[in-house]
């Protein structure tokens, strides 16, 4: 696994532009414009090493200027930010692309056997009886014929 370098597409081995890599650092997946392959974006574990080195270098530069040289000036801020700028540039080379892992999921059985323990709470509940006009409110409105008159659904 290549943890440091310019990221390449795992399908067609095309290198990714550094400007696009800068944007990819914050995204979760990458679609190659050349082959159309989709790959996941990962950051190398070296990012953590580089970040700790940048923080330690910035702190050391500050303490060196504060306690050894005793000259805190405006240029000292620039010297402190140099390791962080180097970290930003090096972090572009710690992005790598990997093919996504597709996990196969077993399909459930169509008619699973029902055990008495699982169906017990619902086995003894009676079904609700609906009113005859609950679903069809206009059934007894006179619009349709009734069975009592004998002309139910017949036309005369």
URPEBEL-V895818 format. One record per pair of residues at least 6 apart in sequence whose ideal C-beta (glycine too) atoms are under 6 Angstrom apart, sorted by the first residue. I is the first residue (numbers start at 0). J is the second residue. Records with the same first field share a line. If there is no record, write none. Layout:
I: J ; J
//
This chain:
2: 43 ; 45
3: 45 ; 92
4: 92
5: 14
6: 15 ; 20 ; 94 ; 95 ; 96
7: 14
8: 31
9: 38 ; 96 ; 98
10: 34 ; 36
11: 33 ; 34
13: 33
17: 91
20: 91 ; 94
21: 91
23: 29 ; 40 ; 94
24: 94
26: 40
28: 37 ; 39
29: 38 ; 40 ; 96
30: 37
38: 96 ; 98
39: 97 ; 99
41: 95 ; 97
42: 93
43: 93
45: 93
46: 90 ; 93
49: 86 ; 89
53: 82 ; 83 ; 86
56: 82
57: 79 ; 82
60: 78 ; 79
61: 79
64: 75
65: 71
132: 138
144: 150 ; 151
//
